[in-house]
Amino acid sequence: MCVLSRLFIDAWVYIVGRVLTSLSRSTWQAWESITVVPCLTKDRLSIYSLHRQACLNHQSFYTDPATKLQVLTRYAHLQRGKCCGNRCRHCPYGHINVEINLNQPRKIFNTSYYE
């Protein structure tokens, strides 16, 4: 995962998520500052771009190009105001309410979203 260690990224996501939850709901843009775009593959960059454009347009969903499923944006999550516990791709709350399940691998944050 590029130069950043998974542990460092997980800790950073948790801290940033906690800070952003206490700020204005329009602060989803602050997440842009932790995205390491050069580390993203072509497919990941496509998802990043679709998500970014949807957030700029204040949209709650975008369509995943690979699965054709609707994906909640970080903007929508911030409107809700808390982690729903469903392991969402763009969770701004560091998956704080996700139950630990040893049979299911933990999602890793790639500096832009969980996968």
N, C-alpha and C positions, 0 to 999 in steps of 0.2 A: 504494500500500500504506500507507494511513493516514499517519502522520507519520514512522514509522521507515523508514530506508533498507534496501534488501535487503542491502547489504554489511554494515551494522551488525548486522542480525538474523543473518546467516550466521555472522559472527564470534562473536556472543553464543551461538548454538546450539552452535558448536564448543567454546567454552570451557566452557559449562555441561555439555555432554556429557562432556568429559574429566574434569571435577570429579566428576560423578555416578558415573562408572564406578569411581572410586576409593573411593566411599562405599558404604554399605549398599544392598542391592538394593531395600529398601523406600522409597528416596528418590525414586521416580518422582513423588511428590507435589510435590517442589520445582519441577517443570516448570510447575505451576499458576501460579507467581509471574511467569513471563514471558509468559503468555497475555494478550493485549489483547482481552478479550471484546467491547468495543464496536466493534472493527474487523471482527468476523466477520459475514458475511452469514447469512441464515436457514439456508441449506443447510450452511454451515461450522459454525454454532452447533449444528446437529443432530448433526453428526459429533463435535464437541467433547463434547457432552453424553453421547452413546452411549459414547464412549471413556472419559470420566471415570467414568461409572457402572460400566463393565466393570472398570476398574482398582480402583475402590473395593471391588468384589466379588472381587478377585484372579482375574479371568478372563483367559485368554490371547487370546481372540478376541471380536469383536463383528461383527454383520452390517451392512455398508454399506447404508443405506436406498435408494440409487440403483441400485447394481449387484447387490445381494443377495449379494455375495461376502463371505467371511470375511476379516477384517482383524486382523492381530496387534496387540495392545496394547503400549504402552510397558512395562507391567508384564512381559509375556512377553519382550520384548527384554532387559530388565534381568536376568531369570532366566537367559537365554542367556549374557550376560556380554560380548558383543562384537558389532560390526556384521557382518551376514552378507553385505553387498555387493549386496543385491537392491533397493535404492532404496525401502525400506519407508516407509510413510506416517508412522509414529510412532517412527522410529529415534531413540533417545536419544544416539547416538554421532556425530551430525553427518555421517552417510553417509561416514565415514572410509574404508571399504573398497570404496566404489562406484567402478568403473572409469570413467574419463573417456571418453565417447563423443560425438563432435561431431555425429553424426547423430541423437542423441536429446537433446531439451531437458532441461536440468537442473531438478530439482524445486526449488521455492522454499518456504521455511518461512514460514507465515503467522502466526506467533506461537503457534500451537497444534499444527500438524502440517505435513508436507510435502505439496505438491500439484503 
